[in-house]
Amino acid sequence: MNALNNVSRRSLLSGAALFAGFAAAGGLTGCSASGAGGAAKKSGGLTIMGNPGEITQEVIDAWVKDHPEVPITLIKDDPTRLNAMMAAGTPPDLARSLGAISTANLASRGLALDLDPYLAKSSTLKEADLAKINDVWRWDGNKQGSGPRYGFVKDWSQDSMFWYNTEAFAAAGIPLPTADKPLTYDQLLEYAEPMTKRGGGKVEQYGLFATAPSIENLSAMVATTNGRIFNDDLTKADFTSPEARQALQWHIDVAKKQVGYTLVDPNPDGWDWPPFDAKRTAMALAGYWFGGMVSTNPKTAEFARLAPAPMMGSKRVSPTTSATGYWISSKTEMKDEAYAFLEWYCCTGPNAKVRAQTGVGMPSVTTLTSELPQALPYQSEAMKVQKNEEQYLQVLPFSPYAQAVAVSAAIAELFPRAATGELSVGQFADQATTAVNELLKQGMELAGKKG
Amino acid sequence: MSTQSLAKYVRSRNRPGASGFRGSGAFYAFISPWLIGTVLLTLFPLGYALWISFTNWDGIAPNQNWIGLKNYTDALSDPRMWASLQRTGLLALAVVPVTICGGLALALLLNEKVHWRSGLRMLVYLPAIVPPVAATLTWKLLFDRDSGAINGVTAIFGADAVSWMSGNTVFVVLLVVMLWGIGAGVLINLAALQDVPAELHEAARLDGANAFTAFWHVTLPSISPVLLFQVITTTIGVLQTFVPALLLSPANGPAAITAVPEANRVFMVDVYAQYFAYSKYGYASAMLWLFFLVILVVTIITFKIGGRTVFYAVDPSKEGKEG
């Protein structure tokens, strides 16, 4: 009797059902992982979390043409999903982050790959070619700006600069900002009032750009007074200093005077370009990169101009609070391929050159600076302002013990009550300090560091 | 073989124990897809979330420090959590009665023989099949202060534009979004109404009952189990409101969660913020377990009250007993 004859109908059915069960459950689990943040990984390919507007299909096709053995799966850039993927232990191979506020956190937790060994043996990129801004992606264990590199800048800007509508300024009889003399924050508030136009309860045009008391914005304002939010070892934050309170007060004043979109009168578009382009705001808070958006509308190109970063104190500081770039997960199984893409996309590939030519930001490598556009009046003037502004470039310290989005959320949560007067600026500062320090304390505990 | 002896035979054949796993093996093998799915996709995540709720894990750190009940005590003493719970309760108190009563009223109207009845039924049900994301974003556009149609209509009557999407008025927008899908309940009620035996109404009419009395003493008891089902499912659904509240936030991307106006910070929005804005995975998991207990208590209370008011044509407690 062969073995097959020993298999009864019942046991055959049982076995089949059991197999089907495992298969179905496995399939479901697979679906779940993908749906809950994990990405279905192509065999031998890279999973990249990025902006589909930046890493377009054209960019992917150009890469795959030269590297057919390394296909790309692109996941839309989403910090929430990135957190979920990291929590699940399945991070993407590369991810897009703001180097200025992410490097310390990513590097100190061992999430990002040290790029130095790869850069050292690269035949297409020399360290000397990297723009100085790439130091934002360095972390030596205590401070940003030195030590190993953990990412490259895709392109960069000085993010406290702003764009303004020359027509709106002229209509309100306000002198245009100049390249070498920045406005103060108080002047911005003063100028925004006559440029704000209302009718029937509706706002036709806001004078100011959209504001939010994020940690980046507050740090940038305080830096112009020679102050800082975080202490020297980045373990504590303090919003109760006179200069920090002044920055908080300015945001409250904007909300009370209703001269721009705020957290209590939110921008329905979520970011500054759509209302600025439609002349619904007279200013837009953005650095040089915004010129890339301006180039998409010839009418806007006629009235849009770039201005230096405003000042709250007497020290000129024009920080970069983003330095957007890409980093490689330390967990990736494709370190060489991931580095090759990182270098190709950020620094040496054809798309890096195209990005420079369209002015969507200052390039990551110095060799591409000559490619920046200067044909149109707004482009040449923006270049002039940008060149002058670079001497005031500064990277603001940010703690490795919390994510910037968490710190900003803690402040944002208190803001509506401060804007309505329910909280005094002193109470706002005290409560923000307590909330943020609690986050930092939690981060330090998890890092095994005593506060 | 009689029915009773057949039943005994089947029970003895399938009773586990005497014949061991062999008798029930096929049964378990066939239900294994669901069993494995439930263990892997429900019980394991639930257990993992319970474990996380006793740690201070932030979702990224390699170590998870055990902190006992601290997350639970912190949550119970957190005024923000109580505030979001209160808002969620308020939302349920507003939405559930209107959904149930409104759904029933509309079903009664659509149960009458009127012209265009099919068209009207379709119109009422249509919003229920629009994906919630699309519906919420559409309402968000309609309520926009500067370019929304709602303010456009009120402007015709000389009213000033209202900032619907900020302050407490955004809660009104949330209510509208939640109540817009009332048609789903209407459909269930309509099916229940058509199941009410015509002879009961006939008898009531012969006894001299007017329309209201017939509705109160015949229709309502007949459809009460369906109404109880709707009360429970709607209550649980409303308590778990998340997507509309989040989508009515003015910001996009990661800032969306932090920009949700306070009036719309319902419990699940708060939980989501704790997870993904503050990276407090332990604390958020504790909040979810506490919320599970809240929903459980609310459901038990609803069942207790329903048990006294719901009429079953066949008494489930006596069904199967030989009289």
Chai-1 contact restraints between the chains, C-beta under 6 A:
chainA,res_idxA,chainB,res_idxB,connection_type,confidence,min_distance_angstrom,max_distance_angstrom,comment,restraint_id
A,R10,B,A26,contact,1.0,0.0,6.0,A-B,restraint_1
A,L13,B,A26,contact,1.0,0.0,6.0,A-B,restraint_2
A,S14,B,G25,contact,1.0,0.0,6.0,A-B,restraint_3
A,S14,B,A26,contact,1.0,0.0,6.0,A-B,restraint_4
A,S14,B,A29,contact,1.0,0.0,6.0,A-B,restraint_5
A,A17,B,A29,contact,1.0,0.0,6.0,A-B,restraint_6
A,A17,B,F30,contact,1.0,0.0,6.0,A-B,restraint_7
A,L18,B,A29,contact,1.0,0.0,6.0,A-B,restraint_8
A,L18,B,S32,contact,1.0,0.0,6.0,A-B,restraint_9
A,G21,B,S32,contact,1.0,0.0,6.0,A-B,restraint_10
A,G21,B,P33,contact,1.0,0.0,6.0,A-B,restraint_11
A,G21,B,I36,contact,1.0,0.0,6.0,A-B,restraint_12
A,A24,B,P33,contact,1.0,0.0,6.0,A-B,restraint_13
A,A25,B,I36,contact,1.0,0.0,6.0,A-B,restraint_14
A,A25,B,G37,contact,1.0,0.0,6.0,A-B,restraint_15
A,A25,B,L40,contact,1.0,0.0,6.0,A-B,restraint_16
A,L28,B,G37,contact,1.0,0.0,6.0,A-B,restraint_17
A,T29,B,L40,contact,1.0,0.0,6.0,A-B,restraint_18
A,S32,B,L41,contact,1.0,0.0,6.0,A-B,restraint_19
A,P79,B,P254,contact,1.0,0.0,6.0,A-B,restraint_20
A,T80,B,F276,contact,1.0,0.0,6.0,A-B,restraint_21
A,N83,B,G59,contact,1.0,0.0,6.0,A-B,restraint_22
A,N83,B,F276,contact,1.0,0.0,6.0,A-B,restraint_23
A,M86,B,I60,contact,1.0,0.0,6.0,A-B,restraint_24
A,A87,B,G59,contact,1.0,0.0,6.0,A-B,restraint_25
A,G200,B,D160,contact,1.0,0.0,6.0,A-B,restraint_26
A,G200,B,A161,contact,1.0,0.0,6.0,A-B,restraint_27
A,G201,B,D160,contact,1.0,0.0,6.0,A-B,restraint_28
A,G201,B,A161,contact,1.0,0.0,6.0,A-B,restraint_29
A,K202,B,D146,contact,1.0,0.0,6.0,A-B,restraint_30
A,K202,B,A161,contact,1.0,0.0,6.0,A-B,restraint_31
A,V203,B,D146,contact,1.0,0.0,6.0,A-B,restraint_32
A,V264,B,S166,contact,1.0,0.0,6.0,A-B,restraint_33
A,D265,B,S166,contact,1.0,0.0,6.0,A-B,restraint_34
A,P266,B,P250,contact,1.0,0.0,6.0,A-B,restraint_35
A,P268,B,D144,contact,1.0,0.0,6.0,A-B,restraint_36
A,P268,B,P250,contact,1.0,0.0,6.0,A-B,restraint_37
A,G270,B,A251,contact,1.0,0.0,6.0,A-B,restraint_38
A,G270,B,N252,contact,1.0,0.0,6.0,A-B,restraint_39
A,V405,B,P254,contact,1.0,0.0,6.0,A-B,restraint_40
A,V405,B,A277,contact,1.0,0.0,6.0,A-B,restraint_41
A,A406,B,A277,contact,1.0,0.0,6.0,A-B,restraint_42
A,A406,B,Y278,contact,1.0,0.0,6.0,A-B,restraint_43
A,A406,B,S279,contact,1.0,0.0,6.0,A-B,restraint_44
A,A409,B,T258,contact,1.0,0.0,6.0,A-B,restraint_45
A,A409,B,A277,contact,1.0,0.0,6.0,A-B,restraint_46
A,A412,B,T258,contact,1.0,0.0,6.0,A-B,restraint_47
A,P416,B,E262,contact,1.0,0.0,6.0,A-B,restraint_48
A,L446,B,D58,contact,1.0,0.0,6.0,A-B,restraint_49
A,L446,B,A61,contact,1.0,0.0,6.0,A-B,restraint_50
